[in-house]
Amino acid sequence: MPTIDDVARAAGVSASTVSYVLSGKRSISGPTRERVKRAIAQLGYRPHAGARALASSRTNVIALMAPLRVGVDVNVIMQFVTGVVTRAREFEHDVLLLTQDDVVGIERVSNGSMVDAVIVMDVEAQDARIPTLVGLRQPAVLIGLPGHTQPLSCVDLDFEEVGRLALSHLTALGHRRIALIGPPPSVLDRHTSYADRMLRGYRAQALVDDVEVLVEPCESTSAGARRAVAAVLEHMPDVTAVVVHNESALPTVVSALRTAGRRIPDDVSLLAVCPADVALSQSVALTSIDIPAQQIGAAAVDMVMERLAGSGAVQTRLFAPQVTDRDSTAPRDSTALPRT
């Protein structure tokens, strides 16, 4: 089913321009309006009449629930927030940020007709907020994937495939003993969706590739990162590759490996799961599976707007992960553990 984005690309305009043509909220030049109409006809896009009512019958506010829980990396959260806010402005919508982790805020803004829709982050496998979200009269979109199918739209990076891809990339380089330095224990204990899915893919691929793996949770502090590296080297002293899925810990993991005499990538290859700017800001440019946080946030807004226009069905959209090779990984046959 074609989306507003598809129409915008075909017409060579922004999604907001398509929205303005549909709603009549803003004057659009004749040639541009005709290009949009031709694209709509060519693609078979079927906007609901509700799209034209957005300007007059909505609050033009989207609630974004981004809980500031223990173990959450605020810098990464803000990249998702930026994606949501930037995209919302293209549709002339503001964003109301909710930072608590219960349903009280959702109920307050929805029952009070303060918002048109709700976007929820930091989704857990058994998320206690879902029954409330399902019962809202406003559409809700999850950035994350709960453990069971729900009548809610979801968007995220395919973290299960991230786990598989990270391990298969390293095994293809010849590595057979691979450690994962993961999120904080608090994130794992509450079964945050992305962490559970990442581990599931990582462990499944280890069975396929028949390699020895280790999982070491890591507090998002320098001290926690040093403890995690020490634990990896104690339990797997012949480790030749490390996956890091903990953005806050990355700088200290890199320095702690060097302090332990493990050169990157000569002795230990390192692959990070993080936004691209985080991978590039380290002392060595890290090979990474990039988290497209801003794109995911923008996609959540697109899904909300389609639901508001009556043209969007409940759906799950997972971004396919890709490895970006940089300077921190190398084939196993070119590595050598430090002599003792």
C-alpha positions in Angstrom: 0.0 0.0 0.0 1.6 3.4 -1.0 2.2 5.9 1.7 2.5 9.6 2.0 6.3 9.3 1.7 5.9 7.4 -1.6 3.7 10.1 -3.0 6.1 12.8 -1.8 9.1 11.0 -3.5 7.2 10.5 -6.7 6.1 14.2 -6.8 9.5 15.5 -5.8 8.1 17.3 -2.7 8.1 16.9 1.1 5.5 14.8 2.9 4.2 18.0 4.5 3.4 19.4 1.0 1.4 16.3 0.2 -0.4 16.7 3.5 -1.2 20.3 2.7 -2.6 19.3 -0.7 -4.8 16.7 0.9 -6.0 18.9 3.8 -6.1 22.3 2.0 -4.5 23.7 5.1 -2.0 25.8 3.2 -2.0 27.3 -0.3 0.1 25.3 -2.7 1.1 26.5 -6.1 -0.8 25.1 -9.1 2.1 23.2 -10.7 3.1 21.6 -7.4 -0.5 20.7 -6.5 -0.8 19.0 -9.9 2.4 17.0 -9.5 1.1 15.7 -6.2 -2.3 14.8 -7.7 -0.6 13.0 -10.6 1.6 11.0 -8.1 -1.5 10.1 -6.1 -3.2 8.8 -9.2 -0.2 7.0 -10.5 0.5 5.2 -7.2 -3.1 4.5 -6.4 -2.8 6.3 -3.0 -6.2 6.4 -1.3 -6.3 9.1 1.4 -9.3 9.1 3.7 -11.5 12.1 4.0 -10.2 12.5 7.5 -7.0 13.8 6.1 -8.8 17.0 5.1 -10.1 17.4 8.6 -6.7 17.4 10.3 -6.4 21.2 10.2 -9.6 21.9 12.0 -10.5 18.8 14.2 -7.2 17.9 15.7 -4.9 19.4 18.4 -1.9 19.1 16.2 0.0 17.6 19.2 1.6 14.1 19.4 2.5 12.7 22.8 5.9 11.0 22.9 6.5 8.7 26.0 10.3 8.4 26.5 10.7 7.1 30.0 14.0 8.1 31.7 14.5 4.8 33.4 17.6 3.3 35.1 20.1 2.1 32.4 18.6 4.3 29.6 21.2 6.2 27.5 19.7 9.7 27.3 21.9 10.7 24.4 20.6 7.8 22.2 17.0 8.5 23.4 17.4 12.1 22.3 18.2 10.9 18.8 14.9 9.1 18.6 13.2 12.2 20.0 14.9 14.4 17.4 13.5 12.2 14.7 10.0 12.4 16.1 10.1 16.1 16.6 11.6 17.0 13.2 9.2 14.8 11.3 6.2 16.1 13.3 7.0 19.7 12.4 6.8 18.7 8.7 3.1 18.0 9.5 2.8 21.1 11.7 2.4 19.0 14.8 4.1 19.7 18.1 5.4 17.0 20.5 4.5 16.6 24.1 7.3 14.7 25.9 6.3 12.4 28.7 9.2 11.0 30.7 7.5 8.8 33.4 7.2 5.1 32.9 3.6 4.4 34.0 0.2 4.9 32.3 -0.9 8.0 34.3 0.5 10.5 31.9 -0.9 8.7 28.9 -4.4 8.6 30.4 -4.2 12.3 31.4 -3.3 13.6 28.0 -5.5 11.2 26.1 -8.6 11.6 28.3 -8.2 15.3 28.3 -8.1 15.4 24.5 -4.7 17.1 24.7 -3.1 15.1 21.9 -4.0 13.5 18.5 -1.8 10.4 19.0 0.7 8.7 21.2 4.2 7.3 20.4 5.7 5.1 23.1 9.4 4.2 23.5 11.4 1.7 25.6 9.0 -1.1 25.0 9.2 -4.2 27.1 8.4 -7.8 26.1 5.5 -7.8 28.6 4.8 -4.1 28.6 2.2 -3.0 31.3 1.3 0.1 29.2 -0.1 -1.9 26.3 -3.7 -2.5 27.6 -4.1 1.2 28.2 -2.7 2.0 24.7 -5.0 -0.5 23.1 -8.0 1.2 24.8 -7.2 4.7 23.7 -9.4 6.5 21.1 -6.3 8.0 19.7 -3.9 5.9 17.6 -0.7 4.7 19.3 2.6 3.6 17.8 5.3 1.7 19.6 9.0 2.2 18.9 9.9 -1.3 19.9 8.3 -4.7 19.6 6.4 -6.4 22.4 6.6 -10.1 23.0 3.1 -10.9 21.8 1.1 -9.6 18.9 -0.9 -6.6 19.8 -3.4 -4.4 17.8 -0.8 -1.6 17.7 1.6 -0.4 15.1 5.3 -1.0 15.8 8.5 0.3 14.3 12.1 -0.5 15.2 15.4 -1.8 14.1 15.3 -5.6 13.6 17.4 -6.3 16.7 17.1 -10.0 16.4 18.7 -9.8 13.0 21.3 -7.4 14.5 22.4 -10.1 16.9 22.7 -12.6 14.0 24.4 -10.2 11.7 27.0 -9.1 14.3 28.0 -12.6 15.1 28.0 -13.9 11.5 30.1 -10.9 10.4 32.8 -11.8 12.9 32.7 -15.5 12.3 33.1 -14.8 8.6 36.4 -13.1 9.6 37.5 -16.3 11.3 36.7 -15.5 14.9 35.5 -18.4 17.0 35.5 -17.0 20.5 33.3 -13.9 20.7 32.0 -12.0 23.7 29.1 -9.6 23.9 29.3 -6.7 26.3 25.7 -5.8 26.6 23.2 -3.4 28.2 23.0 -2.9 32.0 21.5 -5.7 34.1 18.5 -3.4 34.8 17.6 -3.3 31.1 17.9 -7.1 30.8 16.0 -7.7 34.0 12.9 -5.8 32.8 13.2 -7.6 29.4 13.4 -4.5 27.4 12.4 -5.6 23.9 15.5 -4.5 21.9 17.9 -6.2 24.4 15.9 -9.5 24.5 15.7 -9.6 20.7 19.4 -8.8 20.2 20.4 -11.6 22.6 18.0 -14.1 21.0 19.6 -13.5 17.6 23.1 -13.5 18.9 22.6 -16.9 20.7 20.8 -18.4 17.8 23.5 -17.5 15.4 26.1 -19.0 17.7 24.4 -22.4 17.4 24.3 -22.0 13.6 28.0 -21.0 13.3 29.1 -23.4 16.1 31.2 -20.8 17.9 31.9 -20.2 21.6 30.2 -17.0 22.9 29.9 -15.1 26.1 27.4 -12.5 27.3 28.5 -10.0 29.9 26.0 -7.3 31.1 27.6 -3.9 31.6 26.6 -0.9 33.7 26.7 2.3 31.7 29.6 3.8 33.7 33.3 3.8 33.3 33.7 1.5 36.3 31.0 -0.8 35.0 32.8 -1.0 31.6 36.1 -1.8 33.2 34.5 -4.6 35.2 32.8 -6.0 32.1 36.1 -6.1 30.2 37.9 -7.7 33.1 35.1 -10.3 33.4 35.3 -11.1 29.7 39.1 -11.6 29.8 38.8 -13.7 32.9 36.1 -16.1 31.6 37.3 -16.1 27.9 41.0 -15.2 28.0 41.4 -16.2 24.4 38.6 -14.0 23.1 39.4 -12.6 19.7 36.3 -10.5 19.0 33.9 -8.4 21.1 30.5 -7.0 20.3 29.5 -4.0 22.3 25.8 -3.1 22.7 26.1 -0.3 25.3 26.8 3.1 23.9 27.8 4.7 27.2 30.4 2.1 27.9 32.1 2.1 24.5 34.9 4.6 25.2 35.9 2.8 28.4 35.7 -0.7 26.8 38.1 0.5 24.1 40.6 1.9 26.6 40.3 -1.0 29.0 41.1 -3.5 26.2 44.2 -1.5 25.4 45.2 -1.3 29.0 44.9 -5.1 29.2 47.3 -5.3 26.2 44.7 -6.2 23.6 45.2 -4.0 20.5 42.2 -3.2 18.3 41.9 -4.8 15.8 45.3 -6.6 15.9 44.5 -8.7 18.9 40.7 -8.2 19.4 38.2 -7.1 16.7 35.5 -4.9 18.1 32.0 -4.4 16.6 29.6 -1.8 18.1 25.8 -1.6 17.9 25.1 2.1 18.2 24.3 5.2 16.2 26.8 6.0 13.5 28.0 9.2 15.2 28.8 7.3 18.3 30.9 4.8 16.4 32.8 7.5 14.7 33.5 9.5 17.8 35.7 6.9 19.5 39.5 6.9 19.5 39.3 4.3 16.7 36.5 4.4 14.1 34.5 1.4 15.0 33.0 -1.1 12.7 29.3 -1.0 13.6 25.7 -1.9 13.0 24.2 1.6 13.0 21.0 2.3 14.9 19.0 4.7 12.6 17.4 6.4 15.6 16.2 9.5 13.8 14.8 7.6 10.8 12.9 5.3 13.2 11.5 8.3 15.0 10.4 9.8 11.7 8.8 6.6 10.6 6.7 6.4 13.8 5.3 9.9 13.0 4.5 8.8 9.4 2.6 5.8 10.8 0.7 8.1 13.2 -0.2 10.5 10.5 -1.5 7.8 8.2 -3.7 6.4 11.0 -5.0 9.9 11.7 -5.8 10.3 8.0 -7.6 7.0 8.0 -5.3 5.5 5.4 -3.0 3.5 7.5 -3.6 0.0 8.9 -2.0 -1.5 12.0 1.5 -2.7 10.9 4.9 -3.7 12.1 7.9 -2.1 10.3 11.4 -3.3 11.1 14.5 -1.6 9.6 17.0 -4.1 8.2 20.4 -3.8 9.9 23.7 -3.4 8.0 27.3 -3.6 9.0 29.5 -0.6 8.3 33.1 -1.7 8.1 35.6 0.7 9.7 38.9 0.3 11.5 38.1 -1.9 14.5 37.7 -5.4 12.9 40.1 -7.6 11.0 40.4 -11.3 9.9 41.3 -13.7 12.6 44.4 -14.9 10.8 46.0 -11.4 11.0 45.5 -11.3 14.8 47.6 -12.6 17.6 47.1 -12.7 21.3 49.7 -10.8 23.3 52.5 -12.9 24.5 52.8 -13.7 28.2 
